Amino acid sequence: MTTTKFNNDVKLIISDVDETIADLYVKAETEMLRELEKLLAEGKVLFLISGQSVKSIKWRIVDHIKPELRKGMIIGHCSGSEVWGFDEAGNLEKESYYSIYDNSMNELQKKKWREIIQQLVSEFKLDVFDTMPILEFKKKSNENPLAIMLEDRGPQITFEVVNGYDLQPDKANQLELKKPKTYSSYDLRIPILERAEKLLSKENLPITPRLAGVFAIDFTIKGVSKTTAVKNILKNEKALSQLELTNTNLVEPLYIEIWGDKFSTVRGGTDRHISEALPKSVRSITFREENPDEFLDGYNTVVWDGENHLHHGLLEFLKSR
């Protein structure tokens, strides 16, 4: 029997997407979508914030939610580079609530950024694939450590280093690259990230490469984080009004909750940045089996203790209420 009970008083739920609501690069399961619709029908607001693009979040989740319920949703894509809402008809608003992309880079800089991405691909002899479900990618790539999925999401470019983030010594030694050892394995992302930092710095581009998720490298605009996006929305009167939230709703920590799967301060957990935008007493639930010793000190972060984990754990949690 789980000790983590659903908070019926919650009014604003801020949730990660990948492996929290849906598996990577696939549509959310029908049962999950129906549970989300129940929350929205009860008047709870759902703020989805992810490293994925608007397009990805829409086709995997939002497009399968009843249009009349979507006005209770907002989505922060590309790690919070932009935040979008939905109108009464369930369509994406014409203007975002918040955007840092176009205000941070000119067209020449955007072009140079993409040239550096191609330089990294060439230097590291990466075999590039489009995004697809992980098992399909592993099969198509023959688990080649140098095979990656690359996606240009506009405000963010992502390398999914599925086969190369956790290399055992025998496979690592087959690569003609310097491979830093992390924990008991080798992570190909580290030399890619270090080289990217040098190239981006040389061109004085406002881009930060960083480890993300389990096996990704995200190239994001400097200053972009889930913390910044959440703080901005909680001060955005237009957004709060359209979502029918008030300052009274947001003062009491019990009225806000965070769902995610990566809160570790040691292993590159980005969901903890949502927690950092809110009072420490706001409950954050991780649906991954993480080590509490690696969580932010003093924050109310709990590990879901049900039978299932990740998106199946969240579904179990929702169905338990």
GULO-664616 format. One line per 8 residues: number of its first residue (from 1); their letters; for each residue x, y, z of N, C-alpha, C. Coordinates in steps of 0.02 Angstrom, whole numbers, plus 50000, padded with zeros to 5 digits. Layout:
<recs>
NUM	A	X,Y,Z,X,Y,Z,X,Y,Z | ...
</recs>
This chain:
<recs>
1	MTTTKFNN	50042,49940,50000,50000,50000,50000,50044,50063,50000 | 50033,50107,49952,50073,50167,49947,50057,50216,50003 | 50108,50254,50023,50099,50305,50074,50089,50374,50043 | 50096,50379,49977,50088,50443,49941,50016,50449,49916 | 49978,50491,49949,49907,50498,49933,49895,50559,49887 | 49843,50553,49846,49827,50608,49802,49803,50668,49842 | 49825,50727,49821,49807,50790,49855,49744,50819,49821 | 49687,50808,49850,49624,50831,49820,49617,50907,49820
9	DVKLIISD	49657,50941,49860,49653,51014,49863,49693,51049,49809 | 49732,51011,49771,49776,51042,49722,49737,51079,49668 | 49761,51138,49650,49729,51178,49598,49774,51186,49536 | 49839,51186,49547,49887,51193,49493,49937,51135,49496 | 49939,51095,49442,49986,51040,49437,50037,51057,49384 | 50100,51057,49402,50154,51071,49355,50191,51006,49343 | 50189,50983,49281,50214,50915,49267,50263,50913,49209 | 50313,50871,49217,50357,50852,49163,50316,50808,49114
17	VDETIADL	50343,50796,49055,50308,50755,49005,50341,50687,48994 | 50404,50688,48971,50437,50625,48952,50447,50579,49012 | 50421,50519,49006,50425,50466,49056,50387,50483,49120 | 50354,50541,49121,50310,50557,49177,50237,50549,49155 | 50220,50578,49098,50152,50571,49071,50151,50522,49013 | 50203,50523,48973,50207,50479,48914,50278,50454,48905 | 50285,50396,48874,50351,50371,48857,50380,50415,48802 | 50445,50410,48792,50479,50453,48744,50454,50440,48672
25	YVKAETEM	50436,50495,48639,50419,50494,48568,50360,50449,48550 | 50315,50439,48597,50253,50403,48583,50195,50440,48615 | 50135,50427,48590,50074,50458,48617,50062,50432,48688 | 50035,50476,48730,50016,50455,48797,49963,50400,48793 | 49965,50354,48840,49917,50299,48839,49847,50326,48851 | 49798,50291,48823,49728,50313,48827,49705,50321,48899 | 49723,50275,48942,49704,50280,49012,49731,50343,49044 | 49793,50361,49027,49823,50422,49054,49785,50484,49030
33	LRELEKLL	49768,50485,48967,49732,50542,48939,49664,50551,48972 | 49630,50496,48986,49565,50501,49019,49572,50526,49090 | 49626,50506,49125,49637,50530,49193,49653,50605,49192 | 49690,50628,49143,49705,50699,49138,49641,50739,49124 | 49598,50711,49082,49534,50744,49068,49492,50750,49131 | 49494,50700,49174,49456,50704,49237,49481,50762,49279 | 49547,50769,49283,49576,50824,49322,49553,50892,49294 | 49557,50899,49228,49538,50962,49197,49464,50976,49206
41	AEGKVLFL	49423,50924,49202,49350,50932,49211,49334,50955,49282 | 49377,50938,49329,49367,50959,49398,49392,51031,49410 | 49419,51062,49359,49442,51131,49365,49514,51138,49385 | 49551,51083,49387,49622,51087,49404,49660,51109,49341 | 49712,51149,49351,49752,51175,49296,49814,51131,49287 | 49829,51114,49224,49885,51071,49209,49936,51109,49168 | 49995,51120,49197,50050,51155,49165,50102,51103,49146 | 50106,51087,49082,50155,51038,49058,50218,51075,49037
49	ISGQSVKS	50275,51055,49065,50337,51089,49048,50390,51036,49033 | 50421,51043,48974,50461,50989,48947,50517,51015,48903 | 50567,50973,48893,50619,50988,48845,50595,50978,48773 | 50537,50945,48766,50510,50932,48699,50481,50995,48668 | 50465,50991,48604,50436,51048,48568,50361,51052,48578 | 50333,51109,48559,50260,51117,48561,50227,51063,48518 | 50254,51052,48459,50226,51002,48413,50223,50934,48446 | 50277,50914,48479,50280,50849,48511,50229,50843,48568
57	IKWRIVDH	50225,50894,48610,50179,50892,48667,50106,50890,48642 | 50093,50925,48587,50025,50926,48560,50005,50858,48533 | 50046,50829,48489,50023,50767,48457,50024,50708,48505 | 50064,50712,48557,50068,50657,48604,50016,50662,48660 | 49995,50724,48677,49950,50732,48734,49891,50778,48719 | 49905,50841,48706,49853,50892,48703,49800,50877,48650 | 49821,50855,48591,49774,50843,48537,49724,50787,48552 | 49738,50748,48604,49694,50693,48622,49650,50711,48682
65	IKPELRKG	49656,50772,48706,49614,50798,48760,49554,50833,48728 | 49495,50826,48757,49436,50859,48730,49449,50934,48723 | 49432,50963,48665,49448,51034,48652,49422,51081,48706 | 49362,51067,48733,49333,51112,48782,49370,51111,48849 | 49414,51062,48859,49452,51057,48921,49522,51087,48916 | 49544,51099,48855,49614,51121,48844,49628,51191,48872 | 49576,51231,48882,49587,51298,48908,49616,51296,48979 | 49612,51237,49011,49642,51228,49077,49713,51203,49075
73	MIIGHCSG	49743,51206,49015,49812,51182,49007,49857,51238,48981 | 49919,51236,49000,49971,51276,48968,50032,51231,48958 | 50071,51246,48907,50129,51205,48893,50192,51248,48886 | 50243,51228,48922,50309,51260,48918,50355,51213,48880 | 50374,51232,48820,50415,51186,48780,50488,51207,48780 | 50530,51162,48756,50602,51175,48751,50630,51201,48817 | 50615,51164,48870,50640,51179,48938,50617,51246,48964 | 50562,51271,48937,50535,51334,48961,50554,51395,48919
81	SEVWGFDE	50578,51383,48858,50595,51440,48814,50534,51481,48797 | 50478,51447,48790,50414,51480,48777,50359,51444,48815 | 50306,51482,48832,50247,51452,48865,50185,51474,48827 | 50144,51424,48809,50084,51436,48769,50021,51414,48805 | 49966,51447,48790,49902,51428,48817,49854,51410,48760 | 49791,51395,48778,49741,51375,48729,49678,51418,48738 | 49645,51431,48681,49585,51472,48684,49524,51430,48700 | 49465,51461,48700,49403,51427,48719,49387,51369,48673
89	AGNLEKES	49410,51373,48610,49397,51319,48562,49448,51263,48566 | 49497,51272,48610,49548,51220,48618,49606,51226,48571 | 49611,51283,48537,49667,51295,48491,49723,51333,48526 | 49783,51323,48501,49841,51359,48529,49829,51434,48520 | 49843,51472,48572,49836,51545,48568,49881,51573,48513 | 49864,51630,48486,49903,51660,48432,49970,51687,48456 | 49973,51704,48519,50036,51729,48548,50052,51691,48611 | 50116,51680,48623,50137,51645,48684,50131,51691,48744
97	YYSIYDNS	50126,51662,48803,50126,51701,48865,50197,51727,48879 | 50245,51689,48855,50315,51703,48874,50360,51673,48820 | 50410,51711,48798,50457,51685,48749,50525,51719,48758 | 50577,51679,48754,50644,51706,48760,50685,51697,48695 | 50659,51656,48650,50697,51636,48590,50712,51695,48544 | 50660,51726,48517,50670,51779,48468,50702,51841,48498 | 50696,51849,48563,50725,51907,48596,50799,51898,48612 | 50824,51836,48604,50892,51821,48625,50942,51813,48568
105	MNELQKKK	50917,51797,48508,50962,51782,48452,50937,51813,48387 | 50985,51838,48347,50967,51862,48281,50974,51804,48231 | 50954,51815,48169,50953,51761,48119,51023,51735,48105 | 51073,51779,48105,51141,51757,48092,51166,51711,48147 | 51149,51727,48209,51169,51685,48266,51134,51617,48263 | 51071,51617,48244,51034,51554,48238,51066,51509,48186 | 51088,51540,48130,51120,51502,48077,51187,51473,48101 | 51226,51514,48136,51291,51492,48160,51284,51436,48211
113	WREIIQQL	51233,51440,48252,51219,51387,48301,51210,51320,48266 | 51172,51320,48213,51159,51258,48177,51220,51233,48138 | 51262,51279,48118,51325,51258,48087,51370,51222,48137 | 51370,51245,48199,51410,51213,48251,51382,51143,48267 | 51317,51137,48266,51286,51071,48277,51310,51022,48224 | 51311,51044,48161,51335,51000,48107,51409,50985,48114 | 51447,51033,48140,51519,51022,48151,51529,50968,48204 | 51489,50969,48256,51494,50918,48308,51478,50849,48280
121	VSEFKLDV	51426,50846,48239,51407,50783,48207,51466,50755,48167 | 51498,50800,48129,51554,50780,48087,51615,50759,48128 | 51634,50799,48176,51694,50785,48216,51688,50720,48255 | 51629,50706,48281,51620,50646,48322,51595,50587,48281 | 51589,50597,48215,51567,50544,48169,51501,50513,48192 | 51455,50557,48210,51390,50534,48234,51345,50513,48177 | 51309,50460,48188,51261,50434,48139,51192,50460,48160 | 51165,50506,48121,51105,50543,48142,51041,50510,48116
129	FDTMPILE	50993,50503,48163,50927,50477,48147,50874,50529,48168 | 50816,50526,48137,50759,50564,48161,50734,50534,48226 | 50693,50570,48263,50667,50544,48326,50616,50488,48312 | 50614,50441,48358,50569,50383,48354,50568,50350,48422 | 50521,50304,48434,50521,50267,48498,50589,50234,48510 | 50608,50231,48573,50676,50209,48590,50692,50138,48566 | 50647,50091,48576,50660,50022,48554,50669,50018,48479 | 50630,50057,48443,50636,50059,48370,50704,50087,48350
137	FKKKSNEN	50725,50140,48385,50790,50170,48370,50847,50121,48384 | 50844,50087,48440,50897,50039,48457,50904,49986,48402 | 50847,49964,48377,50847,49912,48325,50875,49940,48260 | 50851,49999,48240,50873,50028,48177,50947,50048,48178 | 50971,50069,48235,51040,50091,48241,51088,50035,48258 | 51060,49976,48268,51101,49917,48287,51141,49932,48350 | 51112,49976,48393,51143,49995,48457,51213,50023,48448 | 51225,50055,48392,51289,50089,48379,51296,50147,48428
145	PLAIMLED	51350,50149,48468,51358,50203,48517,51360,50273,48486 | 51381,50277,48423,51387,50342,48389,51322,50362,48354 | 51272,50321,48358,51207,50338,48328,51168,50381,48377 | 51141,50436,48353,51101,50480,48396,51036,50499,48359 | 50987,50519,48398,50929,50552,48369,50938,50626,48379 | 50931,50664,48325,50941,50736,48328,50875,50771,48310 | 50855,50818,48352,50794,50856,48337,50805,50930,48348 | 50791,50969,48296,50795,51042,48300,50725,51067,48318
153	RGPQITFE	50718,51091,48380,50652,51112,48405,50643,51188,48403 | 50687,51221,48367,50684,51294,48364,50724,51324,48420 | 50693,51338,48477,50730,51367,48534,50777,51318,48568 | 50776,51255,48547,50819,51205,48577,50836,51151,48526 | 50898,51128,48527,50919,51072,48485,50940,51016,48532 | 50918,50956,48518,50931,50900,48563,50964,50841,48528 | 51016,50815,48561,51047,50751,48542,51021,50698,48591 | 50992,50645,48566,50974,50588,48609,51028,50535,48600
161	VVNGYDLQ	51073,50529,48649,51130,50484,48644,51112,50418,48677 | 51063,50385,48648,51031,50327,48679,51081,50269,48690 | 51124,50258,48642,51169,50201,48645,51238,50217,48674 | 51250,50281,48689,51318,50299,48708,51326,50333,48775 | 51274,50335,48815,51279,50371,48879,51301,50326,48937 | 51300,50261,48927,51314,50214,48981,51355,50156,48954 | 51413,50172,48926,51453,50122,48892,51497,50083,48942 | 51496,50018,48934,51542,49976,48972,51611,49980,48939
169	PDKANQLE	51664,49966,48977,51733,49976,48951,51746,49942,48884 | 51719,49883,48872,51734,49848,48810,51708,49887,48749 | 51647,49914,48755,51620,49953,48700,51653,50021,48695 | 51668,50051,48752,51699,50117,48752,51768,50114,48718 | 51804,50061,48729,51871,50055,48701,51871,50048,48625 | 51813,50031,48596,51809,50024,48524,51804,50092,48489 | 51790,50144,48527,51782,50211,48498,51848,50249,48501 | 51864,50283,48447,51926,50321,48444,51916,50391,48472
177	LKKPKTYS	51892,50393,48534,51877,50456,48566,51897,50453,48639 | 51910,50511,48668,51922,50515,48739,51854,50511,48774 | 51847,50464,48819,51782,50451,48850,51787,50454,48926 | 51766,50509,48956,51770,50515,49029,51728,50462,49063 | 51755,50436,49117,51719,50385,49155,51672,50420,49204 | 51609,50400,49205,51561,50427,49252,51530,50369,49290 | 51537,50371,49356,51515,50315,49397,51552,50252,49374 | 51519,50199,49353,51554,50138,49334,51553,50127,49258
185	SYDLRIPI	51535,50179,49221,51530,50171,49148,51558,50234,49114 | 51552,50235,49047,51578,50291,49008,51521,50326,48972 | 51524,50392,48972,51469,50432,48945,51495,50474,48886 | 51475,50455,48826,51496,50489,48766,51473,50562,48763 | 51422,50578,48802,51396,50647,48801,51447,50697,48827 | 51490,50675,48873,51536,50722,48905,51584,50754,48856 | 51620,50716,48815,51665,50749,48767,51627,50790,48715 | 51567,50768,48696,51527,50808,48649,51510,50875,48681
193	LERAEKLL	51488,50873,48743,51469,50934,48779,51528,50981,48787 | 51586,50953,48805,51645,50995,48816,51668,51029,48751 | 51665,50992,48696,51683,51021,48631,51633,51074,48611 | 51569,51061,48623,51517,51109,48606,51527,51175,48644 | 51545,51170,48707,51556,51230,48748,51610,51274,48717 | 51664,51242,48693,51719,51280,48663,51697,51314,48598 | 51662,51278,48556,51641,51305,48492,51590,51362,48501 | 51543,51353,48545,51492,51404,48558,51522,51466,48589
201	SKENLPIT	51570,51455,48635,51603,51512,48667,51644,51552,48617 | 51677,51517,48572,51719,51551,48522,51677,51598,48479 | 51616,51578,48464,51571,51619,48422,51528,51666,48464 | 51538,51664,48530,51501,51707,48576,51425,51700,48568 | 51403,51638,48561,51332,51624,48554,51300,51612,48623 | 51240,51638,48634,51207,51630,48700,51173,51563,48707 | 51212,51509,48697,51185,51441,48699,51223,51401,48752 | 51186,51363,48791,51216,51321,48842,51201,51247,48827
209	PRLAGVFA	51253,51206,48817,51241,51134,48810,51239,51103,48880 | 51191,51059,48892,51187,51028,48958,51157,50959,48953 | 51176,50917,49000,51148,50850,49004,51075,50855,49024 | 51034,50813,48995,50962,50815,49009,50933,50745,49007 | 50878,50737,49043,50846,50672,49044,50895,50617,49065 | 50887,50559,49035,50931,50503,49050,50991,50502,49003 | 50979,50518,48938,51033,50510,48889,51037,50567,48839 | 51011,50625,48855,51009,50680,48807,51062,50734,48821
217	IDFTIKGV	51076,50772,48769,51111,50836,48775,51063,50887,48746 | 51046,50937,48785,51004,50992,48761,51048,51053,48749 | 51041,51083,48691,51074,51146,48675,51020,51200,48682 | 51024,51238,48736,50971,51285,48752,50998,51356,48758 | 50953,51404,48753,50971,51474,48760,50991,51488,48832 | 51045,51524,48841,51068,51541,48908,51013,51576,48947 | 51005,51557,49009,50954,51587,49051,50888,51550,49050 | 50880,51505,49002,50818,51466,48998,50819,51410,49049
225	SKTTAVKN	50766,51403,49086,50760,51347,49132,50687,51339,49151 | 50670,51282,49178,50602,51272,49201,50586,51319,49259 | 50637,51337,49297,50627,51385,49352,50603,51452,49326 | 50638,51478,49276,50621,51544,49248,50551,51544,49219 | 50534,51492,49182,50468,51489,49150,50412,51486,49201 | 50420,51445,49253,50368,51439,49304,50360,51505,49342 | 50415,51535,49361,50411,51599,49397,50376,51652,49355 | 50392,51653,49290,50362,51703,49246,50286,51694,49241
233	ILKNEKAL	50264,51632,49233,50192,51619,49226,50155,51636,49290 | 50185,51622,49347,50151,51636,49411,50145,51711,49425 | 50179,51752,49384,50173,51824,49391,50136,51855,49331 | 50115,51812,49284,50084,51836,49223,50008,51841,49233 | 49984,51902,49241,49914,51913,49257,49867,51888,49202 | 49888,51895,49140,49847,51872,49084,49839,51796,49087 | 49894,51761,49098,49892,51688,49101,49850,51665,49160 | 49861,51695,49218,49823,51674,49278,49749,51687,49270
241	SQLELTNT	49732,51743,49238,49662,51760,49228,49628,51709,49182 | 49661,51692,49127,49632,51645,49079,49627,51575,49109 | 49671,51559,49155,49669,51493,49187,49624,51493,49249 | 49595,51552,49263,49551,51561,49321,49587,51544,49387 | 49650,51565,49389,49689,51559,49450,49698,51629,49480 | 49702,51632,49546,49713,51695,49580,49773,51688,49626 | 49797,51744,49651,49853,51742,49698,49835,51701,49760 | 49771,51702,49777,49748,51662,49835,49759,51588,49822
249	NLVEPLYI	49747,51567,49759,49757,51497,49741,49830,51476,49749 | 49874,51524,49741,49945,51507,49736,49985,51520,49800 | 49954,51553,49848,49989,51568,49911,49997,51505,49953 | 49946,51464,49955,49946,51404,49996,49983,51347,49960 | 50039,51323,49988,50078,51269,49955,50037,51207,49939 | 49985,51194,49977,49943,51136,49966,49907,51138,49899 | 49900,51198,49871,49863,51207,49809,49905,51194,49746 | 49970,51184,49755,50015,51173,49698,50051,51107,49708
257	EIWGDKFS	50062,51071,49653,50100,51009,49657,50142,51000,49594 | 50198,50965,49602,50244,50953,49546,50251,50878,49535 | 50247,50858,49472,50258,50788,49453,50316,50783,49405 | 50360,50736,49416,50417,50727,49371,50450,50660,49381 | 50510,50654,49353,50546,50590,49360,50621,50600,49367 | 50644,50664,49369,50716,50676,49375,50728,50735,49421 | 50737,50720,49486,50748,50773,49535,50818,50770,49566 | 50859,50723,49544,50926,50715,49572,50970,50775,49555
265	TVRGGTDR	51006,50799,49605,51054,50854,49594,51120,50827,49570 | 51128,50761,49571,51191,50729,49552,51189,50706,49479 | 51131,50683,49457,51125,50651,49392,51088,50693,49340 | 51094,50759,49347,51067,50803,49296,50992,50809,49294 | 50959,50800,49351,50887,50804,49352,50862,50875,49340 | 50821,50885,49288,50797,50952,49273,50729,50968,49304 | 50694,50917,49328,50629,50930,49359,50636,50967,49426 | 50695,50960,49456,50707,50996,49519,50705,51071,49509
273	HISEALPK	50716,51093,49446,50714,51165,49433,50642,51192,49438 | 50593,51149,49430,50524,51170,49442,50516,51183,49517 | 50541,51137,49557,50537,51144,49630,50569,51210,49653 | 50624,51228,49621,50661,51288,49642,50622,51352,49629 | 50570,51348,49588,50530,51408,49573,50476,51420,49625 | 50468,51372,49671,50411,51374,49718,50435,51366,49790 | 50391,51381,49838,50410,51371,49908,50432,51299,49921 | 50480,51290,49965,50508,51224,49978,50455,51174,50003
281	SVRSITFR	50402,51199,50032,50351,51154,50060,50304,51125,50007 | 50305,51152,49946,50264,51124,49892,50287,51053,49877 | 50240,51006,49873,50259,50937,49862,50279,50924,49790 | 50337,50892,49782,50360,50867,49717,50362,50791,49721 | 50332,50758,49673,50332,50685,49672,50374,50661,49613 | 50423,50619,49626,50460,50587,49572,50433,50517,49562 | 50420,50500,49500,50394,50434,49484,50449,50387,49459 | 50511,50409,49468,50569,50367,49456,50596,50344,49523
289	EENPDEFL	50627,50286,49526,50656,50262,49588,50723,50298,49599 | 50719,50357,49629,50778,50398,49641,50800,50395,49714 | 50862,50416,49725,50891,50417,49792,50875,50483,49826 | 50836,50484,49879,50818,50546,49913,50878,50587,49937 | 50935,50553,49948,50995,50589,49970,51021,50637,49916 | 50997,50628,49854,51020,50670,49798,50971,50727,49783 | 50918,50734,49824,50869,50786,49812,50892,50853,49840 | 50859,50907,49819,50873,50973,49847,50861,50973,49922
297	DGYNTVVW	50907,51000,49958,50903,51001,50031,50845,51045,50054 | 50803,51017,50096,50748,51055,50126,50684,51058,50086 | 50685,51031,50025,50625,51032,49983,50582,50969,49996 | 50517,50978,49986,50469,50924,50000,50464,50878,49938 | 50517,50842,49924,50519,50797,49867,50511,50725,49891 | 50463,50690,49864,50449,50622,49886,50453,50574,49827 | 50471,50512,49842,50475,50460,49791,50411,50420,49792 | 50378,50415,49734,50318,50373,49729,50335,50301,49747
305	DGENHLHH	50296,50272,49792,50312,50206,49818,50261,50153,49798 | 50230,50164,49740,50182,50114,49715,50217,50057,49681 | 50179,50013,49650,50207,49955,49616,50239,49973,49549 | 50214,50025,49517,50238,50046,49451,50276,50112,49456 | 50314,50126,49404,50354,50188,49405,50350,50223,49338 | 50381,50282,49335,50379,50325,49276,50306,50338,49257 | 50288,50340,49192,50220,50358,49173,50169,50306,49198 | 50190,50245,49205,50144,50195,49233,50134,50206,49308
313	GLLEFLKS	50184,50234,49340,50177,50252,49411,50129,50309,49420 | 50133,50360,49377,50087,50416,49381,50015,50392,49368 | 50007,50348,49320,49940,50321,49306,49913,50284,49367 | 49956,50245,49399,49935,50210,49460,49915,50260,49514 | 49953,50313,49521,49939,50366,49569,49871,50398,49555 | 49858,50414,49493,49796,50447,49475,49736,50402,49485 | 49744,50339,49470,49688,50292,49477,49675,50273,49550 | 49722,50291,49594,49714,50274,49665,49671,50324,49702
321	R	49656,50380,49671,49621,50433,49707,49546,50419,49714
</recs>
